[in-house]
């Protein structure tokens, strides 16, 4: 595992803990850190988050994260043993939601396939 990968994993763990225990912004509800990408020089970090809720709640949570960025970076600086704390930016990650939607469609198709007496024919294009 490279140093960059170790720093990414450490930032993921620490930001998750900071969000859970230290950030008290009510806009930041059900937020999960899904991935972190750190630049090779360790100066910049993109933190990908998955947010549970409606579109309006997701937008509010992102605003809350943006406003808490300085605080979170400061907390990271205290926790990480790095010469320089990376500049962080939060990016929304909807991949879990998309994956869940695809799985739901697959399950629906499987259910329709297994239901006896289902006379639906596939539409031709």
ChimeraX attribute file (.defattr): number of C-alpha atoms within 10 A of each C-alpha:
attribute: neighborCount
match mode: 1-to-1
recipient: residues
	/A:1	5
	/A:2	7
	/A:3	10
	/A:4	15
	/A:5	14
	/A:6	12
	/A:7	20
	/A:8	21
	/A:9	15
	/A:10	16
	/A:11	24
	/A:12	19
	/A:13	14
	/A:14	18
	/A:15	20
	/A:16	17
	/A:17	13
	/A:18	16
	/A:19	20
	/A:20	15
	/A:21	9
	/A:22	13
	/A:23	15
	/A:24	13
	/A:25	13
	/A:26	9
	/A:27	15
	/A:28	21
	/A:29	18
	/A:30	15
	/A:31	19
	/A:32	17
	/A:33	22
	/A:34	17
	/A:35	17
	/A:36	24
	/A:37	19
	/A:38	21
	/A:39	13
	/A:40	11
	/A:41	8
	/A:42	18
	/A:43	12
	/A:44	15
	/A:45	20
	/A:46	17
	/A:47	21
	/A:48	19
	/A:49	22
	/A:50	19
	/A:51	24
	/A:52	16
	/A:53	13
	/A:54	8
	/A:55	10
	/A:56	9
	/A:57	16
	/A:58	20
	/A:59	16
	/A:60	15
	/A:61	23
	/A:62	20
	/A:63	15
	/A:64	18
	/A:65	23
	/A:66	16
	/A:67	12
	/A:68	17
	/A:69	16
	/A:70	14
	/A:71	15
	/A:72	19
	/A:73	18
	/A:74	12
	/A:75	16
	/A:76	20
	/A:77	15
	/A:78	10
	/A:79	13
	/A:80	15
	/A:81	10
	/A:82	12
	/A:83	8
	/A:84	10
	/A:85	19
	/A:86	21
	/A:87	14
	/A:88	21
	/A:89	16
	/A:90	17
	/A:91	17
	/A:92	17
	/A:93	17
	/A:94	14
	/A:95	12
	/A:96	13
	/A:97	13
	/A:98	11
	/A:99	11
	/A:100	11
	/A:101	12
	/A:102	12
	/A:103	12
	/A:104	12
	/A:105	12
	/A:106	12
	/A:107	12
	/A:108	12
	/A:109	11
	/A:110	11
	/A:111	11
	/A:112	14
	/A:113	13
	/A:114	10
	/A:115	9
	/A:116	8
	/A:117	8
	/A:118	9
	/A:119	9
	/A:120	8
	/A:121	6
	/A:122	6
	/A:123	5
	/A:124	4
	/A:125	3
